[in-house]
Amino acid sequence: MDAETRYEAVRSRDARFDGEFFFAVETTGIYCRPSCPAVTPKRQNVRYYATAAAAQSSGFRACRRCRPDAVPGSAEWNVRADVVGRAMRLIGDGVVDREGVGGLAVRLGYSARQVQRQLTAEVGAGPVALARAQRAHTARVLLQTTGLPITEIAFAAGFASVRQFNDTIRAVYASTPSELRAAAVPRGATGARRAVTPTAGIPLRLAHRGPYRSTAVFDLLAREAVPGVEDIGGTPGRRTYRRTLRLPYGTGIVGVDERARGWLDARLHLTDLRDLTTAVQRLRRLFDLDADPYAVDERLGADPRLAPLVAARPGLRSPGAADPDELAVRALVGRAEAERLVRRYGKALDAPSGTLTHVFPEPAVLAEAEPDGPLGALTAALADGTLRLDAGAERDEAQEALLALPGLDGRTAAVIRTRALGDPDVAPPGVDVPDAWRPWRSYAVQHLRAAGELE
């Protein structure tokens, strides 16, 4: 997009571009999302940025009215398979907070200097600045939805010190942490916010862009649900999907409501609050919340075969996975066998929640317990790093590693590439998926399945 097109999106307050770019106003020192309802600034005073972190690095603070940090992520990072796209996915997963820039570089196979240079050139901010912006957003969520002490929030959000936390909040939001918390309390309301407890959890609004066909996603999750790890209750249109999560610092339980209204309501229970950022990003991938349905529907809707399917189901998503390794095992063995693996080898929760009792077993546990056959080969490859399915995995390399495993065929590899790796452009073997549908062939397959043309 050129500057003229971006300004027209700002002038028309076009929400389709929220998260795709940000604009900042030199005369106010504030940056916003394109749909911000404030008075449109003069063209000569506007600057554009690919990320919120880039705007923050240039000295702009977040708009209090449109909350630009709460927008969906750019769909570009899911589409791109290059080092920048992989880096953005890994940073979103919290790798910089856990492993530093050096750890990010090792995962990408580049030097830290090369990663810094490429990210700065492409998105206007390096990995530290991108992680800092993400930490600030996590901190705001905790400040405004929980009664946790501010010191605890600082470390839960990933900051190295309370001073760093305070300085970042002032720079990004032009407020102290206490002021940011107070601003979220409705006028006239009394009483403190509840602390995060096993029964309260963290309420979240998982924003999405454009129409969202939640019925199809929840239907798929209901068909696939593995007892002990997942459940889904309620009537169609008002269902709640719940599942357990294995996270870097602990475990979690999340419930996500079906009704879509610009966001999906969720409630997240964590044993360690440092996992908040990672858990949110994995939920976003599971529900495909960063997709650009306008671009997908425009391309696929131009095809005579797909046009009526797209018209019938605008905003249809291609769901991903909350845990890529778990998805790979389930794609290989099927639902019934996955249930057996959970019962026999799953990690029991310290505090079960209804029918949710276990976390899906780790690959290393399965590789040791059942080392033979295709399952043993897959879990051993996942456990020793021969096969990587994390957010920054190189998709072609991962597919080659999958196809080299005994007993794993092309159709299963295609499912894993689509779901675990979040590739929007997968053509399963034996399915007529022409190149004209690129780069959205995964979405085309979802339309064909929804219409009953594929199993």
C-alpha positions in Angstrom: 0.0 0.0 0.0 1.3 3.5 -0.8 0.8 6.5 1.4 -2.2 7.7 -0.5 -4.1 4.4 -0.1 -3.2 4.3 3.6 -4.4 7.9 4.1 -7.7 7.0 2.5 -8.1 4.0 4.8 -7.5 6.4 7.8 -9.9 9.0 6.4 -12.6 6.4 6.0 -11.8 4.8 9.3 -11.6 1.4 7.5 -11.4 -1.4 10.1 -10.2 -3.8 7.4 -6.7 -2.4 7.8 -6.5 -2.5 11.6 -3.3 -4.4 12.4 -2.1 -4.2 8.9 -0.5 -0.8 9.5 -0.5 2.0 12.1 -0.5 5.7 11.7 1.0 8.3 13.9 0.3 12.1 14.1 3.4 14.3 14.5 1.5 17.2 16.1 0.0 15.0 18.9 2.7 12.4 19.4 0.1 9.6 19.3 -0.2 6.5 17.1 -3.5 4.9 16.2 -5.2 2.1 14.3 -6.7 3.1 10.9 -10.3 2.8 12.3 -9.7 5.3 15.1 -12.8 7.5 15.6 -10.9 10.6 16.4 -10.8 13.6 14.0 -8.8 12.7 10.9 -5.4 14.4 11.0 -4.0 16.5 8.2 -2.2 14.4 5.6 1.1 16.2 6.0 1.1 15.4 9.7 0.7 11.6 9.3 3.4 9.0 9.4 2.9 5.2 8.8 4.3 2.2 10.5 4.2 -1.6 9.9 4.0 -2.4 13.6 3.1 -0.7 16.9 6.7 -1.3 18.0 8.0 0.8 15.1 5.7 3.7 16.1 6.8 3.4 19.8 10.4 3.3 18.8 9.9 6.6 16.9 8.6 8.2 20.2 4.8 7.9 19.7 2.5 6.7 22.4 -0.6 4.6 22.0 -4.0 6.3 21.5 -6.2 5.8 24.6 -9.3 6.0 22.5 -8.7 3.3 19.9 -6.2 1.1 21.8 -4.0 0.3 18.8 -2.2 -2.5 20.7 -5.5 -4.5 20.9 -5.9 -5.0 17.1 -5.5 -8.4 15.3 -2.0 -9.2 14.1 -1.1 -8.7 10.5 -2.0 -11.6 8.3 1.2 -11.1 6.4 3.2 -12.9 9.1 1.2 -16.0 8.7 1.5 -16.0 4.9 5.2 -15.2 4.7 7.6 -18.2 5.0 10.8 -16.1 5.0 13.0 -15.2 8.0 11.0 -12.1 8.8 7.7 -13.9 8.9 9.2 -16.7 11.0 10.7 -14.2 13.3 7.5 -12.4 13.8 5.7 -15.6 14.7 8.4 -16.6 17.2 8.4 -13.2 18.8 4.6 -13.4 19.2 5.1 -16.8 20.9 7.3 -15.1 23.5 10.7 -16.6 22.4 12.6 -13.3 22.9 11.3 -13.0 26.5 12.3 -16.6 27.3 15.5 -17.0 25.3 16.6 -13.5 24.3 17.6 -12.3 20.8 20.3 -14.9 20.7 17.8 -17.7 21.2 15.6 -16.2 18.5 18.6 -16.1 16.1 19.5 -19.7 16.8 16.0 -20.9 16.0 16.0 -19.0 12.7 19.5 -20.1 11.7 20.8 -16.6 11.4 23.1 -14.4 13.4 21.6 -11.9 15.9 22.9 -9.1 13.8 21.3 -10.4 10.6 17.9 -10.8 12.4 18.1 -7.3 13.8 18.9 -5.8 10.4 16.2 -7.7 8.5 13.5 -6.9 11.0 14.4 -3.3 11.2 14.4 -3.0 7.4 11.1 -4.8 7.0 9.0 -3.7 10.0 10.8 -0.7 11.4 11.7 -2.3 14.7 14.2 -4.9 16.0 13.3 -8.0 18.1 13.8 -6.2 21.4 11.5 -3.4 20.5 8.9 -5.8 19.1 9.0 -7.9 22.3 8.8 -4.7 24.4 5.6 -3.6 22.7 4.1 -7.1 23.3 5.1 -7.0 27.0 3.4 -3.6 27.3 0.2 -5.0 25.9 0.3 -8.0 28.2 0.8 -5.7 31.2 -2.1 -3.5 30.2 -4.4 -6.5 30.0 -3.3 -7.6 33.5 -3.6 -4.1 35.0 -7.1 -3.6 33.7 -8.6 -7.1 34.2 -7.0 -8.3 37.4 -6.3 -7.1 40.9 -2.8 -8.5 41.0 -0.1 -6.3 42.7 1.7 -4.1 40.2 5.0 -5.7 41.0 3.7 -9.2 40.2 2.3 -7.9 36.9 5.7 -6.4 35.9 7.4 -9.8 36.1 4.4 -11.8 34.8 4.4 -9.6 31.6 8.1 -10.4 31.1 9.9 -7.3 32.3 13.3 -7.7 33.9 12.7 -5.1 36.6 9.9 -2.9 38.0 11.8 0.2 36.8 11.9 -1.1 33.3 8.2 -1.9 33.5 7.3 1.6 34.8 9.4 3.3 32.2 7.8 1.3 29.4 4.2 1.9 30.5 4.9 5.6 30.7 6.5 5.7 27.3 3.8 3.6 25.5 0.6 4.8 27.3 1.7 8.2 28.8 0.4 6.9 32.1 1.8 5.2 35.2 0.7 1.7 35.8 -1.7 2.9 38.6 -3.2 5.5 36.3 -3.7 2.9 33.6 -5.5 0.6 36.0 -7.7 3.3 37.4 -8.7 4.4 33.9 -10.3 1.0 33.3 -12.7 1.3 36.2 -16.1 2.6 35.1 -17.1 6.0 36.4 -18.9 5.6 39.8 -17.8 2.0 40.3 -16.4 1.0 43.6 -14.3 -1.9 44.8 -11.1 -3.5 43.7 -10.7 -5.8 40.7 -10.5 -9.4 41.6 -7.1 -11.1 41.8 -6.4 -13.9 39.4 -7.5 -17.1 41.2 -8.2 -20.7 40.0 -11.9 -19.8 39.8 -11.6 -16.2 38.3 -9.1 -16.5 35.5 -8.2 -13.7 33.1 -11.0 -12.4 30.9 -9.9 -11.8 27.3 -11.3 -10.4 24.1 -9.5 -12.1 21.2 -9.9 -9.6 18.3 -10.4 -10.7 14.7 -10.6 -8.8 11.4 -13.7 -8.8 9.3 -16.4 -11.5 9.3 -15.7 -14.6 11.3 -17.5 -17.9 10.5 -17.3 -19.3 14.1 -19.9 -22.1 13.5 -17.6 -24.0 11.2 -14.6 -23.6 13.5 -16.6 -24.8 16.5 -18.1 -27.7 14.5 -14.6 -28.9 13.6 -13.4 -28.6 17.2 -16.4 -30.5 18.5 -15.7 -33.3 16.0 -12.1 -33.5 17.0 -12.4 -33.0 20.8 -10.3 -35.5 22.8 -11.9 -36.2 26.2 -9.8 -35.2 29.2 -8.0 -32.5 27.1 -11.0 -30.8 25.4 -14.7 -30.4 25.8 -17.4 -28.3 24.1 -20.8 -27.5 25.6 -23.9 -25.5 24.9 -26.1 -25.2 21.9 -24.9 -24.2 18.4 -24.3 -20.5 18.2 -23.8 -20.3 22.0 -21.2 -23.0 22.6 -18.0 -22.8 24.7 -14.9 -24.6 23.8 -12.6 -25.5 26.6 -9.2 -27.1 26.6 -6.0 -27.6 28.5 -2.7 -26.1 27.5 0.9 -27.1 28.0 3.0 -23.9 28.1 6.6 -23.0 28.7 6.3 -22.2 32.4 3.3 -24.3 33.4 -0.2 -25.3 32.3 -3.4 -23.5 31.5 -7.1 -24.0 30.9 -9.0 -21.8 28.5 -12.6 -21.4 27.6 -13.6 -19.6 24.4 -17.2 -18.6 23.5 -18.6 -19.2 20.0 -20.3 -15.9 19.5 -18.2 -13.6 17.3 -18.8 -9.8 17.5 -15.4 -8.4 16.4 -13.8 -10.6 19.0 -14.2 -13.9 20.7 -14.7 -13.8 24.5 -12.3 -16.1 26.4 -11.3 -16.8 30.0 -7.8 -18.1 30.7 -6.6 -19.8 33.8 -2.8 -20.1 34.2 -0.5 -21.8 36.8 2.1 -19.2 35.9 1.2 -15.7 34.6 4.4 -15.5 32.6 2.6 -17.8 30.0 -0.1 -15.2 29.2 1.5 -13.8 26.0 2.3 -17.3 24.7 -1.1 -18.7 25.5 -2.9 -15.8 23.8 -0.8 -16.2 20.6 -1.5 -19.9 20.5 -5.2 -19.4 20.8 -5.0 -16.8 18.0 -3.4 -19.4 15.8 -5.9 -22.1 16.8 -8.9 -19.9 15.8 -7.1 -18.2 12.9 -7.8 -14.8 14.3 -5.1 -12.9 12.4 -6.4 -13.9 9.0 -7.5 -11.3 6.4 -10.9 -12.6 5.2 -11.2 -9.7 2.8 -8.2 -10.7 0.8 -9.1 -14.4 1.0 -12.7 -14.0 0.0 -11.7 -11.6 -2.8 -9.3 -14.0 -4.4 -11.4 -17.2 -3.9 -14.7 -15.5 -4.7 -13.4 -14.6 -8.2 -13.2 -18.3 -9.1 -16.5 -19.7 -10.7 -16.2 -22.9 -8.7 -15.7 -21.3 -5.4 -17.8 -18.1 -5.8 -21.1 -19.6 -4.5 -19.2 -21.3 -1.6 -17.5 -18.0 -0.5 -20.8 -16.1 -0.8 -22.5 -18.7 1.4 -19.7 -18.7 4.1 -17.9 -15.3 4.2 -15.1 -15.2 6.7 -14.5 -18.9 6.8 -11.3 -19.7 8.6 -8.6 -22.3 8.4 -8.0 -23.3 12.0 -4.5 -24.0 13.3 -3.3 -25.7 16.5 -2.9 -24.7 20.1 0.0 -27.2 20.4 1.7 -28.1 17.1 3.3 -31.3 18.5 0.0 -32.5 19.9 -1.7 -31.8 16.6 0.9 -33.8 14.7 0.4 -36.8 16.9 -3.4 -36.6 16.7 -3.3 -36.2 12.9 -1.3 -39.4 12.7 -3.1 -41.7 15.2 -6.7 -40.4 15.1 -9.2 -39.3 17.8 -9.8 -42.7 19.5 -6.1 -43.5 19.8 -5.3 -39.9 21.0 -7.9 -40.5 23.8 -6.0 -43.7 24.8 -2.7 -41.8 24.9 -4.2 -39.1 27.1 -5.6 -41.6 29.6 -2.3 -43.6 29.8 0.4 -41.0 29.4 -1.2 -37.5 29.8 0.0 -35.3 32.6 -2.8 -35.0 35.2 -3.7 -31.4 36.2 -3.1 -30.4 39.8 -6.7 -28.9 39.8 -9.0 -30.6 37.2 -11.8 -28.5 35.8 -14.9 -30.5 35.1 -14.1 -33.0 32.4 -10.7 -31.4 31.8 -8.3 -33.6 33.7 -5.0 -33.9 31.7 -2.6 -32.1 29.4 -1.7 -34.0 26.2 1.5 -36.1 26.7 4.7 -34.6 25.5 6.6 -36.1 22.6 9.5 -37.3 24.8 7.1 -39.2 27.0 5.4 -40.9 24.1 8.7 -41.7 22.4 10.0 -43.5 25.5 6.7 -45.2 26.3 5.8 -46.4 22.8 9.0 -46.2 20.7 7.9 -48.5 17.9 6.0 -47.9 14.7 5.0 -44.5 13.1 4.1 -43.0 16.4 7.5 -43.8 17.9 9.2 -42.4 14.9 7.2 -39.1 14.9 7.5 -38.5 18.6 11.2 -39.3 18.6 11.8 -36.8 15.8 9.8 -34.1 17.7 11.6 -34.9 21.0 15.2 -34.7 19.6 14.6 -31.7 17.3 14.9 -33.5 14.0 11.4 -32.3 13.3 10.4 -28.8 14.4 6.8 -27.6 14.3 7.1 -24.4 16.4 5.9 -21.0 15.3 9.2 -20.2 13.5 9.7 -23.6 11.8 10.7 -23.5 8.1 7.7 -25.1 6.5 9.4 -26.8 3.5 12.0 -28.4 5.8 9.4 -29.6 8.2 7.4 -31.2 5.4 10.5 -33.0 4.1 11.2 -34.3 7.6 7.6 -35.5 8.0 7.6 -37.3 4.7 10.9 -39.0 5.6 9.2 -40.7 8.7 8.0 -44.2 8.2 4.2 -44.6 8.0 3.4 -40.9 7.5 1.8 -40.2 4.2 1.3 -37.1 2.1 -2.2 -36.5 3.3 -1.2 -36.5 7.0 1.8 -34.3 6.2 -0.6 -31.8 4.5 -2.9 -31.7 7.6 0.1 -31.1 9.8 1.4 -28.4 7.5 -2.0 -26.7 7.4 -2.8 -26.9 11.1 0.4 -27.2 13.1 2.5 -24.9 10.9 -0.4 -22.5 10.0 0.3 -22.5 6.3 -2.5 -20.8 4.4 -1.5 -22.3 1.0 -1.5 -26.1 1.3 -2.8 -28.4 -1.5 -3.5 -31.9 -0.2 -2.4 -34.7 -2.5 -5.2 -36.0 -4.7 -7.3 -32.9 -4.4 -7.9 -30.6 -7.3 -6.6 -27.3 -5.9 -5.4 -25.1 -8.8 -2.7 -22.6 -8.6 -5.2 -19.8 -9.3 -6.3 -20.2 -5.7 -2.9 -19.3 -4.3 -1.9 -18.1 -1.7 -5.1 -19.2 0.0 -5.5 -22.9 -1.0 -5.9 -24.0 2.6 -9.0 -21.8 2.8 -10.3 -23.2 -0.5 -10.0 -26.7 0.9 -12.0 -25.5 4.0 -14.7 -24.2 1.6 -14.8 -27.5 -0.3 -15.1 -29.5 3.0 -17.8 -27.2 4.3 -19.8 -27.7 1.1 -19.5 -31.5 1.4 -17.2 -31.9 -1.6 -14.4 -33.3 0.5 -14.3 -35.6 3.5 
